Amino acid sequence: MKKTLEYLKFFLCGILFGTANVIPGVSGGTMLVVFGIFDRLTDSISGIKKILQNFWFLFTFALGAGAGILLSAKVIKTLFDSFPIQTNMFFIGLILGGIPLIYKFGTSEKKVKPLCAVPFIIAMAAVIGLTVLDRMNIIDIAPDAVSGFDLVISLKLLICAAIAAVTMIIPGISGSFVMMLLGVYQTVISALEEFNFYVLIPFAIGAVIGIILGAKLISLLIQKNKLMVYSALMGLVIGSVYAILPDGFGFNLQSGYGFVCLLFGVLAAVLIEKLNSSQE
């Protein structure tokens, strides 16, 4: 029963990770840290041997991530179109509810010291800076029309997917936002809705390559200086709250409903943390 609950958690975390990576401004990596599986995932895909050792964990998580991406392509778009404030506030609640868990993981070996403020501030400023650029409407790239196999477009999708995938597992950085910067976001979203495998196959291959390479790098950094890495992660996570703060938020009825959704998000994160603690 305990093992079943554990794999159910991995599947649900995968769904949220996949869903978050479809939404520009929302970080899938933040969800990994919030739910306490960031270290395990980055370590599990940092080499062939590690992948084989953690096969069922990765399989369950990947299944959830795939389901999240496919389901959210339409569902999340509908939610954001119909209830933008409430949906964003729920994700903010998930992030805020997970901050104590991030602090706990980061300080498990050493206590916080003044030098930790440096990576924290730099990381938070980076996320806020990217968000400001996004809100200035600097990004306006027309999507590629893909109706058949095209070697050039396939190579472009593979390379862009690898770059975006690295950012997908970095808390606070939106993989979808990076895809928009690279000019492939609308192409991929349209392909998900239409099941266009001429786009999805090269993109999936590039994403796998990027995630494995990115995980290896992050795993090495955590091994060298866990406290500083988690200080940067905390900055990225807190900065991401500003990144997904919805337009129109203020003293109005919609924001009141949004606040209720935020509380549900916090509650969900706390329940996940309790599940982690019970397993430990």
Secondary structure, DSSP 8 states (H G I E B T S, - for coil): -HHHHHHHHHHHHHHHHHHHTTSTT--HHHHHHHTT-HHHHHHHTSSHHHHHHTHHHHHHHHHHHHHHHHHHHHHHHHHHHH-HHHHHHHHHHHHHHHHHHHHHHHTSSS---GGGHHHHHHHHHHHHHHHHHHHTT---------SS--HHHHHHHHHHHHHHHHHHTSTT--HHHHHHHHT-HHHHHHHHHHT-HHHHHHHHHHHHHHHHHHHHHHHHHHHH-HHHHHHHHHHHHHHHHHHT--TT-SSSHHHHHHHHHHHHHHHHHHHHHHHHHHH-
